[in-house]
Amino acid sequence: MTLDSLRLWRNILLRSAALCYAFLLLTALIWLPLSDTWTGLTSRWYHIAPETVHNIVIYFLSVAKFFAIFVLLIPGLALHWTIKREMAK
């Protein structure tokens, strides 16, 4: 791979991680103040217990955060350090 293609992949991964974190923050900020309303609606629509709705939301936010860290951010940082090392040579 050339240095330009590594830069491209690094930029894609780091920008995707930033977008993922922004989405997670927006989701959490919308969910937290309106959790009673959303829980009531979703438990009525899908006929599930409100406790289950909370568990599903917490599970989603946790899985999305792990995805953002381990699939997007860590490879992006590794490519960043690789590019810096190659440019220093």
Residue pairs with C-beta under 8 A, 6 or more apart in sequence:
3 83
3 86
3 87
6 79
6 82
6 83
6 86
7 83
9 79
10 76
10 79
10 80
10 83
13 72
13 73
13 75
13 76
13 79
14 72
14 73
14 76
14 77
14 80
16 72
16 76
17 68
17 69
17 72
17 73
17 76
20 64
20 67
20 68
20 72
21 68
23 64
24 61
24 64
24 65
24 68
27 61
28 61
31 38
31 57
35 54
35 57
38 53
39 50
39 53
39 54
40 50
42 48
42 53
43 49
43 50
43 52
43 53
